């Protein structure tokens, strides 16, 4: 995660049912959501200054915390936050496509590759998926292997399994009502 010197980068840490989440913002837009022990987590020094007042009304940290709390309570199925996703053009295309996977559903890497017009790029899609800087909100956990098997997840397979089970249960509640 490289930032120009004039970009204001800051971070905070919030609690979640999946352990502490480090939120990173650049110029008022969320650019990172990282779990403890996450693969491809950038070095701490790239997260900018610690924000001791992340709950300031209207701040991206306050909005993110509020929307995550609603998500974990089963009251939110998608997110409406200003994002600043730093990556290659291909990675950003994949991350945009991830945001189109409905809550409680999964797609294979191959299907996601086809959706972005690159049907032979499932391996590259998997690599881009693994580099997603804003887990949960950009739902990389909703991508599975061709057989439906759970495959790699930057936050660890147990977290991926829990997130998918949580969303499936929420989808079942919605369909029943």
Phi and psi in degrees as a GROMACS rama.xvg file:
@    title "Ramachandran Plot"
@    xaxis  label "Phi"
@    yaxis  label "Psi"
@TYPE xy
-105.396  134.453  UNK-2
-126.262  141.976  UNK-3
-66.8275  155.639  UNK-4
-62.7308  -24.7243  UNK-5
-86.2675  -3.2652  UNK-6
-81.8623  129.72  UNK-7
-87.253  111.232  UNK-8
-112.8  134.237  UNK-9
-146.235  167.02  UNK-10
-146.091  163.628  UNK-11
-150.197  171.069  UNK-12
-126.125  131.905  UNK-13
-123.368  157.241  UNK-14
-84.791  152.441  UNK-15
-151.485  167.054  UNK-16
-64.0557  -9.9216  UNK-17
-110.108  18.3501  UNK-18
97.5862  177.624  UNK-19
-60.9893  140.004  UNK-20
-116.755  128.302  UNK-21
-92.6621  120.237  UNK-22
-100.719  136.021  UNK-23
-125.273  134.409  UNK-24
-125.725  146.621  UNK-25
-127.568  119.456  UNK-26
50.19  44.0005  UNK-27
79.4522  9.57535  UNK-28
-122.674  140.146  UNK-29
-69.5524  125.208  UNK-30
-123.515  -2.79942  UNK-31
-158.131  140.546  UNK-32
-141.52  108.7  UNK-33
-122.744  140.165  UNK-34
-93.6348  159.692  UNK-35
-62.174  137.54  UNK-36
71.5673  13.7442  UNK-37
-69.6971  134.719  UNK-38
-67.0188  144.593  UNK-39
66.264  20.857  UNK-40
-72.5527  125.679  UNK-41
-64.3476  161.678  UNK-42
-61.1626  142.956  UNK-43
-51.5051  -37.4724  UNK-44
-65.7949  -14.5819  UNK-45
-83.8466  -5.78941  UNK-46
-83.1598  -3.12465  UNK-47
74.7948  -169.988  UNK-48
-67.128  148.316  UNK-49
-74.4153  131.744  UNK-50
-93.0634  106.851  UNK-51
-76.6244  -10.1996  UNK-52
-124.278  61.136  UNK-53
-73.4363  -4.84884  UNK-54
-96.6975  8.58723  UNK-55
-56.1979  127.579  UNK-56
-53.8316  130.909  UNK-57
85.9893  -10.4911  UNK-58
-69.3988  155.95  UNK-59
-63.1945  -32.8306  UNK-60
-67.0643  -43.0261  UNK-61
-63.9429  -43.6047  UNK-62
-64.7696  -40.6687  UNK-63
-65.1332  -47.5248  UNK-64
-57.9801  -45.5247  UNK-65
-61.8765  -45.72  UNK-66
-69.0362  -36.3236  UNK-67
-65.8378  -40.5539  UNK-68
-60.3275  -42.4233  UNK-69
-63.903  -41.8581  UNK-70
-60.3347  -50.4638  UNK-71
-67.9032  -21.7291  UNK-72
-85.2169  -3.51957  UNK-73
82.7685  12.2073  UNK-74
-100.644  -2.11745  UNK-75
-138.291  135.283  UNK-76
-114.801  -9.65777  UNK-77
-147.93  170.187  UNK-78
-119.151  148.959  UNK-79
-130.607  81.8219  UNK-80
-132.518  147.967  UNK-81
-73.9558  121.965  UNK-82
-112.781  149.699  UNK-83
-132.274  89.4254  UNK-84
-94.879  110.753  UNK-85
-91.2519  119.828  UNK-86
-174.871  -176.321  UNK-87
-70.4969  166.836  UNK-88
-58.1604  -42.1809  UNK-89
-63.3712  -45.9875  UNK-90
-58.9271  -45.8163  UNK-91
-63.2083  -34.6542  UNK-92
-63.4329  -44.1433  UNK-93
-63.5297  -45.8704  UNK-94
-64.0295  -35.132  UNK-95
-65.0682  -42.7617  UNK-96
-64.0679  -35.3263  UNK-97
-58.1135  -36.7655  UNK-98
-68.7921  -13.049  UNK-99
-91.6284  -1.48079  UNK-100
-81.4361  118.216  UNK-101
-62.9699  149.126  UNK-102
-50.9623  134.05  UNK-103
81.4732  -0.511311  UNK-104
-114.246  161.752  UNK-105
-129.798  156.665  UNK-106
-134.733  158.133  UNK-107
-85.1454  161.741  UNK-108
-58.9657  -39.5013  UNK-109
-63.4643  -43.6103  UNK-110
-65.4564  -39.9406  UNK-111
-63.7326  -40.1091  UNK-112
-61.3321  -42.7294  UNK-113
-64.3713  -38.6106  UNK-114
-62.8296  -28.5733  UNK-115
-96.4087  10.1787  UNK-116
80.6274  18.2779  UNK-117
-129.45  65.0138  UNK-118
-59.6729  -19.94  UNK-119
-98.1863  7.66073  UNK-120
-105.072  31.8068  UNK-121
-62.0492  -35.6025  UNK-122
-66.6579  -43.3904  UNK-123
-64.5502  -36.3944  UNK-124
-63.1896  -41.4803  UNK-125
-61.7246  -40.8731  UNK-126
-66.2578  -42.7965  UNK-127
-64.9307  -40.1069  UNK-128
-58.5077  -42.5947  UNK-129
-66.927  -20.1926  UNK-130
-96.2668  5.52915  UNK-131
-53.8211  121.096  UNK-132
-84.3958  -7.31514  UNK-133
-129.443  73.0532  UNK-134
-58.3638  160.963  UNK-135
68.66  -58.4163  UNK-136
-67.4252  -43.786  UNK-137
-99.1975  100.807  UNK-138
-76.0301  69.5053  UNK-139
-66.0018  -18.1709  UNK-140
-69.0498  -13.183  UNK-141
-86.5233  5.58469  UNK-142
-104.61  130.242  UNK-143
-128.579  171.482  UNK-144
-68.7091  167.075  UNK-145
-57.5459  -32.0335  UNK-146
-84.6853  -2.51463  UNK-147
93.0189  -3.31471  UNK-148
-71.3831  146.283  UNK-149
-72.5728  128.966  UNK-150
-120.026  -174.167  UNK-151
-37.2073  147.925  UNK-152
-151.073  127.311  UNK-153
-55.5506  -30.8122  UNK-154
-87.5594  1.3417  UNK-155
98.4651  140.984  UNK-156
-59.9127  -37.1887  UNK-157
-59.7746  -39.0573  UNK-158
-66.7255  -41.6704  UNK-159
-59.8692  -45.8777  UNK-160
-58.9188  -45.9891  UNK-161
-64.4311  -42.8143  UNK-162
-62.6106  -44.6518  UNK-163
-65.9052  -41.72  UNK-164
-63.3909  -41.2844  UNK-165
-59.7659  -47.525  UNK-166
-68.5462  -39.1543  UNK-167
-61.1026  -41.9804  UNK-168
-63.7084  -40.3048  UNK-169
-65.6416  -39.8699  UNK-170
-64.5432  -38.9413  UNK-171
-65.2245  -38.6711  UNK-172
-63.0177  -42.4748  UNK-173
-63.3824  -43.3883  UNK-174
-66.9535  -31.7748  UNK-175
-74.6756  -22.3681  UNK-176
